[in-house]
Amino acid sequence: MKYKNISLINFLILLAIILSIGANFQISTISKLYVSHVGMMFISLLIIPFALVKASKNHIQWSPLALIFIIFLILYAGLGIIFEGNRFIPEYLKFTFNLLIFYVFVLISLNRKIPLEHFMYSIIIGVILSLLLFIDLPSLSEVSIEKRLNPITLGGFNAYGALIANSILCTIFLIKQNKTKKIILAILLLTLPLQFYTLIVTMSRGAALGLVVGLFVYLLMNKNIKTLLAFAILFMISFILMYGAYDNAIASRFLNLDSVHDGSGRLQIWGHLFHKILSSPTSFLIGNGLGSILTEVRGGSTSIQSAHSMLIYWLYSFGILVAGLIYLTLIYTGLRLLKTRKTTYGPILIAIYAQLIVLSALDSQAQSSQLGWLYYFWFAILVSSRTHIRQPINHGNTIDWKNNQAIKQPN
């Protein structure tokens, strides 16, 4: 794959992704504006005019069903502002921004023909750059729930942990793709221990489980039974060792499911949300609207911004009628992805899908102002990836999403 063949627009898109992760400085403390917001808007300003110009020539694929669904969600979510007032505005703006980014990446996926590997390299480079600019990694002996790695600029420990988990999965795929390219292979292998260590010191259990599930699914889809068994054995040994060292802060964190004493108290929050959802037919059917959630944590009432589960948050905010449409879209996407399991990109796309579902079930990283766009980016890639391609695709090829065929890369 020759990088000299990348067009200027594609290069700028990839550069914006790298900077949105790796150089995500806060631009304004008043408006909570980050480099990632500018980067995503820059990509939008590149792609939307391009799409309009091509549309006038009838060359663009613009996924009208996705656009209609997005407009419907934006209008439906906006009803909360009309009936409930200004407290819905911050979350509504964040939600609308992320939906815009989702559709922009749908357009990119359908029309720009950027190889999946290029997106993955951009994420990995962004992660390494973020470690250089923002992160001061603590030693394992220093790590505790009070001193865990918590990069606010990058969305906090759970959002950053999810990013690292996704980057590790991308790295493992690229290692498999670059077995004959010794320099790239060596660089990728060198980054793995650093990424694993960073994930551990975030102490994000959701991110760790997302990585485990993603790796398991990836190995399963590749039918690599020996590696799968080795992975299962390693996982069991790690679990036993952690259980034996339960007094250790890290082991205690990863083995304590409820986290009332050392974390967010997810079970309490979820229980409260389900109680609210089922409290009335109106709440169950049409939801409570986007915005803060009044719940009781550690014995006192407090207003929190995170439901610690996007799947539950959608149900709480939109009700079963609209959340059900989102769930059906996710299920349909997963079923279509399964049809690609014998292609080059099928296993990794299915693995990333499984990882995102786990992360969405266990946390609300998609609400993060700094990194929420990454979720919508991946869902856009998954939804628009022409998943009815069933024939095996040789390594070293990329997919022409527009014409549904493999393109041979120049030598």
ChimeraX attribute file (.defattr): number of C-alpha atoms within 10 A of each C-alpha:
attribute: neighborCount
match mode: 1-to-1
recipient: residues
	/A:1	15
	/A:2	8
	/A:3	8
	/A:4	7
	/A:5	11
	/A:6	15
	/A:7	12
	/A:8	9
	/A:9	14
	/A:10	20
	/A:11	16
	/A:12	16
	/A:13	22
	/A:14	20
	/A:15	17
	/A:16	23
	/A:17	22
	/A:18	25
	/A:19	22
	/A:20	26
	/A:21	28
	/A:22	25
	/A:23	23
	/A:24	26
	/A:25	19
	/A:26	17
	/A:27	14
	/A:28	10
	/A:29	8
	/A:30	6
	/A:31	8
	/A:32	11
	/A:33	16
	/A:34	21
	/A:35	21
	/A:36	28
	/A:37	22
	/A:38	16
	/A:39	21
	/A:40	22
	/A:41	17
	/A:42	14
	/A:43	23
	/A:44	20
	/A:45	12
	/A:46	16
	/A:47	21
	/A:48	15
	/A:49	11
	/A:50	15
	/A:51	20
	/A:52	14
	/A:53	13
	/A:54	14
	/A:55	13
	/A:56	9
	/A:57	9
	/A:58	10
	/A:59	12
	/A:60	18
	/A:61	17
	/A:62	18
	/A:63	13
	/A:64	9
	/A:65	8
	/A:66	16
	/A:67	16
	/A:68	10
	/A:69	13
	/A:70	17
	/A:71	14
	/A:72	13
	/A:73	18
	/A:74	17
	/A:75	12
	/A:76	14
	/A:77	23
	/A:78	18
	/A:79	15
	/A:80	22
	/A:81	16
	/A:82	10
	/A:83	10
	/A:84	14
	/A:85	10
	/A:86	12
	/A:87	13
	/A:88	20
	/A:89	16
	/A:90	12
	/A:91	18
	/A:92	21
	/A:93	14
	/A:94	17
	/A:95	21
	/A:96	18
	/A:97	18
	/A:98	23
	/A:99	21
	/A:100	21
	/A:101	23
	/A:102	25
	/A:103	23
	/A:104	25
	/A:105	24
	/A:106	27
	/A:107	23
	/A:108	24
	/A:109	25
	/A:110	23
	/A:111	20
	/A:112	18
	/A:113	16
	/A:114	21
	/A:115	17
	/A:116	16
	/A:117	17
	/A:118	16
	/A:119	17
	/A:120	20
	/A:121	18
	/A:122	20
	/A:123	27
	/A:124	26
	/A:125	19
	/A:126	23
	/A:127	24
	/A:128	19
	/A:129	18
	/A:130	22
	/A:131	18
	/A:132	12
	/A:133	13
	/A:134	16
	/A:135	15
	/A:136	11
	/A:137	16
	/A:138	14
	/A:139	9
	/A:140	14
	/A:141	9
	/A:142	12
	/A:143	19
	/A:144	18
	/A:145	16
	/A:146	10
	/A:147	12
	/A:148	20
	/A:149	25
	/A:150	19
	/A:151	19
	/A:152	13
	/A:153	19
	/A:154	29
	/A:155	20
	/A:156	18
	/A:157	21
	/A:158	27
	/A:159	30
	/A:160	28
	/A:161	32
	/A:162	29
	/A:163	24
	/A:164	26
	/A:165	29
	/A:166	23
	/A:167	25
	/A:168	27
	/A:169	23
	/A:170	22
	/A:171	23
	/A:172	16
	/A:173	18
	/A:174	19
	/A:175	17
	/A:176	11
	/A:177	15
	/A:178	16
	/A:179	12
	/A:180	10
	/A:181	10
	/A:182	10
	/A:183	11
	/A:184	14
	/A:185	17
	/A:186	13
	/A:187	11
	/A:188	19
	/A:189	15
	/A:190	11
	/A:191	16
	/A:192	16
	/A:193	12
	/A:194	14
	/A:195	20
	/A:196	17
	/A:197	15
	/A:198	21
	/A:199	25
	/A:200	20
	/A:201	23
	/A:202	28
	/A:203	25
	/A:204	26
	/A:205	22
	/A:206	23
	/A:207	29
	/A:208	22
	/A:209	18
	/A:210	28
	/A:211	29
	/A:212	18
	/A:213	19
	/A:214	28
	/A:215	24
	/A:216	20
	/A:217	21
	/A:218	25
	/A:219	20
	/A:220	16
	/A:221	19
	/A:222	18
	/A:223	12
	/A:224	11
	/A:225	12
	/A:226	10
	/A:227	14
	/A:228	18
	/A:229	13
	/A:230	11
	/A:231	16
	/A:232	14
	/A:233	12
	/A:234	12
	/A:235	13
	/A:236	12
	/A:237	12
	/A:238	13
	/A:239	15
	/A:240	12
	/A:241	12
	/A:242	17
	/A:243	15
	/A:244	11
	/A:245	13
	/A:246	16
	/A:247	11
	/A:248	15
	/A:249	18
	/A:250	22
	/A:251	18
	/A:252	18
	/A:253	20
	/A:254	20
	/A:255	14
	/A:256	14
	/A:257	13
	/A:258	14
	/A:259	16
	/A:260	14
	/A:261	10
	/A:262	14
	/A:263	14
	/A:264	16
	/A:265	17
	/A:266	20
	/A:267	14
	/A:268	16
	/A:269	21
	/A:270	17
	/A:271	12
	/A:272	17
	/A:273	21
	/A:274	15
	/A:275	12
	/A:276	16
	/A:277	23
	/A:278	14
	/A:279	11
	/A:280	11
	/A:281	11
	/A:282	12
	/A:283	19
	/A:284	20
	/A:285	19
	/A:286	19
	/A:287	26
	/A:288	22
	/A:289	26
	/A:290	25
	/A:291	21
	/A:292	16
	/A:293	20
	/A:294	14
	/A:295	19
	/A:296	15
	/A:297	17
	/A:298	11
	/A:299	7
	/A:300	7
	/A:301	10
	/A:302	13
	/A:303	12
	/A:304	14
	/A:305	15
	/A:306	19
	/A:307	24
	/A:308	24
	/A:309	21
	/A:310	20
	/A:311	20
	/A:312	22
	/A:313	27
	/A:314	21
	/A:315	26
	/A:316	27
	/A:317	23
	/A:318	25
	/A:319	22
	/A:320	19
	/A:321	13
	/A:322	19
	/A:323	22
	/A:324	15
	/A:325	12
	/A:326	18
	/A:327	15
	/A:328	12
	/A:329	13
	/A:330	17
	/A:331	12
	/A:332	12
	/A:333	19
	/A:334	19
	/A:335	13
	/A:336	19
	/A:337	25
	/A:338	17
	/A:339	16
	/A:340	23
	/A:341	23
	/A:342	16
	/A:343	18
	/A:344	20
	/A:345	22
	/A:346	24
	/A:347	24
	/A:348	24
	/A:349	25
	/A:350	25
	/A:351	26
	/A:352	26
	/A:353	22
	/A:354	21
	/A:355	27
	/A:356	23
	/A:357	18
	/A:358	20
	/A:359	29
	/A:360	21
	/A:361	17
	/A:362	21
	/A:363	25
	/A:364	21
	/A:365	28
	/A:366	22
	/A:367	24
	/A:368	20
	/A:369	22
	/A:370	27
	/A:371	25
	/A:372	22
	/A:373	26
	/A:374	25
	/A:375	22
	/A:376	21
	/A:377	19
	/A:378	19
	/A:379	21
	/A:380	23
	/A:381	20
	/A:382	22
	/A:383	21
	/A:384	20
	/A:385	26
	/A:386	21
	/A:387	23
	/A:388	12
	/A:389	21
	/A:390	16
	/A:391	14
	/A:392	14
	/A:393	19
	/A:394	13
	/A:395	14
	/A:396	15
	/A:397	16
	/A:398	21
	/A:399	21
	/A:400	20
	/A:401	22
	/A:402	15
	/A:403	10
	/A:404	14
	/A:405	15
	/A:406	17
	/A:407	16
	/A:408	15
	/A:409	12
	/A:410	9
	/A:411	6
